[in-house]
Amino acid sequence: MADIPLITVSIKKPEQIVFDGQAHTVSSVSEKGKFDVLPFHANFISLIREAITIRQPNKEPLIIPITTGIMKVHSNTIKIILGIETQAAEVIAAASSEKQTSNTAGQTK
């Protein structure tokens, strides 16, 4: 039987580590709806809300209720920061959106 790929996950609040380990998938909700992150997913950053679902090897899914957070996916690693102020999260999302817009501004159809 082939090994199933895993992704490294770190979830932190300012005062504590909420989760640090490996997962098959991580799911959450952004302004565009529910989404899943699988191993070797494309890099991205997103504001998340409602909950984080972590599917770990040989365990029941772990569901962590949240208000808001920032998820960064890079190099087969997910880093999530919780306990941030909504306004700060909006500033980061706007900066990310502006960068994406500037990257596509020079492209022609």
LONU-5155 format. One record per atom (N, C-alpha, C): residue in one letter; x negated, y, z negated. Coordinates in steps of 0.05 Angstrom, whole numbers, padded with zeros to 5 digits, always signed. Example, Ala and Ser with C-alpha at 12.3 -4.5 7.8 and 13.67 -1.06 7.14 Angstrom:
# residues 2
A-00264-00114-00156;A-00246-00090-00156;A-00264-00066-00156;S-00257-00045-00142;S-00273-00021-00143;S-00258+00001-00157;
//
This chain:
# residues 109
M-00017-00024+00000;M+00000+00000+00000;M-00018+00025+00000;A-00012+00043+00018;A-00028+00068+00020;A-00023+00086-00003;D-00044+00102-00010;D-00040+00122-00031;D-00023+00144-00021;I-00004+00153-00038;I+00013+00176-00031;I-00002+00202-00039;P-00005+00221-00020;P-00019+00245-00027;P-00006+00261-00049;L-00022+00275-00064;L-00013+00292-00086;L-00022+00320-00082;I-00009+00338-00096;I-00016+00366-00097;I-00021+00374-00126;T-00041+00391-00131;T-00047+00400-00158;T-00029+00424-00165;V-00017+00423-00189;V+00002+00443-00197;V-00006+00454-00224;S-00005+00481-00226;S-00011+00495-00251;S+00011+00516-00255;I+00025+00514-00277;I+00047+00534-00283;I+00040+00546-00310;K+00038+00573-00310;K+00029+00587-00334;K+00048+00610-00341;K+00051+00615-00367;K+00063+00639-00377;K+00040+00655-00390;P+00043+00681-00396;P+00021+00695-00408;P+00011+00682-00434;E+00029+00670-00449;E+00021+00659-00475;E+00016+00629-00475;Q+00021+00615-00453;Q+00018+00586-00454;Q+00016+00573-00426;I+00005+00549-00425;I+00006+00533-00401;I+00031+00516-00402;V+00048+00518-00382;V+00073+00503-00382;V+00070+00476-00370;F+00053+00474-00349;F+00048+00448-00336;F+00021+00450-00322;D+00006+00429-00322;D-00020+00427-00308;D-00024+00398-00301;G-00021+00392-00275;G-00023+00364-00267;G-00019+00360-00237;Q-00013+00336-00229;Q-00009+00328-00201;Q+00020+00322-00196;A+00028+00326-00170;A+00056+00321-00163;A+00057+00312-00134;H+00079+00298-00128;H+00085+00290-00100;H+00097+00314-00085;T+00116+00328-00099;T+00129+00352-00088;T+00136+00371-00110;V+00139+00396-00103;V+00148+00417-00121;V+00170+00432-00106;S+00193+00436-00119;S+00215+00451-00107;S+00223+00475-00124;S+00233+00495-00110;S+00242+00519-00124;S+00262+00534-00106;V+00268+00559-00114;V+00287+00575-00099;V+00274+00603-00094;S+00275+00613-00070;S+00266+00640-00063;S+00290+00656-00054;E+00286+00680-00045;E+00308+00696-00036;E+00321+00684-00011;K+00307+00667+00003;K+00317+00654+00028;K+00330+00627+00022;G+00329+00618-00003;G+00342+00592-00010;G+00322+00572-00022;K+00332+00548-00024;K+00316+00526-00036;K+00294+00518-00016;F+00271+00509-00028;F+00249+00500-00011;F+00233+00479-00026;D+00218+00463-00012;D+00200+00442-00023;D+00172+00448-00013;V+00153+00442-00031;V+00124+00443-00023;V+00113+00415-00026;L+00102+00406-00004;L+00090+00379-00003;L+00059+00381-00002;P+00045+00360-00007;P+00016+00361-00005;P+00007+00371+00022;F-00014+00387+00022;F-00026+00398+00046;F-00007+00418+00061;H+00011+00430+00045;H+00029+00450+00056;H+00014+00474+00066;A+00025+00489+00084;A+00013+00515+00093;A+00011+00534+00069;N-00009+00551+00070;N-00013+00571+00049;N+00009+00592+00050;F+00019+00600+00026;F+00038+00622+00025;F+00040+00632-00004;I+00054+00654-00008;I+00060+00665-00034;I+00089+00673-00033;S+00104+00669-00056;S+00132+00675-00056;S+00141+00681-00085;L+00161+00698-00086;L+00176+00701-00112;L+00194+00677-00114;I+00197+00667-00138;I+00215+00644-00142;I+00233+00650-00165;R+00255+00635-00167;R+00275+00640-00188;R+00291+00614-00193;E+00307+00615-00214;E+00325+00594-00222;E+00312+00570-00235;A+00296+00555-00220;A+00283+00531-00232;A+00260+00521-00214;I+00243+00506-00227;I+00221+00492-00213;I+00225+00462-00218;T+00225+00446-00197;T+00228+00417-00200;T+00201+00404-00191;I+00189+00389-00209;I+00164+00376-00203;I+00169+00346-00202;R+00161+00334-00180;R+00164+00305-00177;R+00136+00293-00180;Q+00131+00280-00203;Q+00105+00268-00210;Q+00105+00239-00204;P+00081+00228-00200;P+00079+00199-00195;P+00090+00183-00219;N+00106+00164-00214;N+00117+00145-00234;N+00131+00158-00258;K+00144+00181-00253;K+00159+00195-00274;K+00184+00206-00263;E+00203+00211-00281;E+00228+00225-00273;E+00221+00254-00265;P+00236+00266-00247;P+00231+00294-00240;P+00232+00312-00265;L+00213+00331-00267;L+00212+00350-00289;L+00225+00376-00278;I+00246+00385-00291;I+00260+00410-00283;I+00254+00431-00304;I+00242+00454-00295;I+00235+00476-00313;I+00253+00500-00305;P+00272+00507-00322;P+00288+00531-00316;P+00271+00556-00318;I+00275+00575-00300;I+00260+00600-00300;I+00278+00623-00294;T+00269+00647-00299;T+00283+00671-00289;T+00270+00680-00263;T+00244+00688-00265;T+00229+00695-00241;T+00201+00685-00244;G+00187+00683-00222;G+00159+00676-00222;G+00146+00681-00195;I+00121+00678-00194;I+00106+00680-00169;I+00093+00653-00163;M+00097+00642-00140;M+00085+00617-00131;M+00065+00623-00109;K+00040+00613-00113;K+00020+00615-00093;K+00011+00587-00085;V+00012+00581-00059;V+00004+00555-00049;V-00021+00560-00032;H-00043+00547-00040;H-00068+00551-00025;H-00086+00526-00029;S-00096+00516-00007;S-00115+00493-00008;S-00106+00470-00025;N-00081+00461-00020;N-00069+00438-00034;N-00066+00442-00064;T-00063+00468-00072;T-00059+00475-00100;T-00036+00494-00102;I-00019+00490-00122;I+00003+00508-00128;I-00003+00521-00154;K-00003+00548-00154;K-00006+00563-00179;K+00020+00580-00183;I+00032+00577-00206;I+00057+00591-00211;I+00053+00607-00237;I+00060+00633-00236;I+00058+00650-00259;I+00087+00658-00266;L+00094+00653-00291;L+00121+00659-00302;L+00118+00681-00323;G+00141+00692-00330;G+00142+00712-00351;G+00132+00739-00342;I+00135+00745-00316;I+00127+00771-00306;I+00152+00788-00304;E+00148+00814-00305;E+00170+00832-00302;E+00180+00832-00273;T+00206+00834-00269;T+00217+00833-00242;T+00206+00854-00224;Q+00202+00878-00235;Q+00191+00900-00219;Q+00163+00893-00208;A+00146+00882-00225;A+00120+00874-00216;A+00121+00853-00194;A+00140+00834-00197;A+00143+00813-00177;A+00152+00826-00150;E+00170+00846-00151;E+00179+00859-00127;E+00156+00873-00113;V+00138+00886-00128;V+00115+00900-00117;V+00097+00880-00102;I+00092+00857-00114;I+00075+00837-00102;I+00088+00826-00076;A+00114+00821-00077;A+00129+00811-00054;A+00128+00831-00031;A+00131+00857-00038;A+00130+00878-00017;A+00102+00879-00005;A+00082+00877-00021;A+00054+00877-00010;A+00050+00854+00008;S+00060+00830+00001;S+00057+00806+00017;S+00072+00810+00044;S+00096+00821+00043;S+00112+00826+00066;S+00099+00846+00085;E+00087+00867+00074;E+00073+00887+00090;E+00049+00875+00104;K+00035+00858+00090;K+00011+00844+00103;K+00020+00827+00126;Q+00042+00812+00122;Q+00052+00794+00143;Q+00061+00811+00167;T+00075+00834+00162;T+00084+00851+00183;T+00060+00862+00199;S+00039+00871+00184;S+00016+00882+00198;S+00001+00861+00214;N+00002+00836+00205;N-00011+00814+00220;N+00003+00808+00246;T+00029+00813+00247;T+00045+00807+00271;T+00049+00831+00288;A+00043+00855+00279;A+00048+00880+00294;A+00033+00881+00320;G+00009+00870+00322;G-00007+00871+00346;G+00000+00849+00366;Q+00017+00830+00358;Q+00023+00808+00376;Q+00044+00816+00396;T+00043+00805+00421;T+00062+00811+00441;T+00076+00785+00448;K+00100+00788+00459;K+00116+00764+00467;K+00111+00757+00495;
//
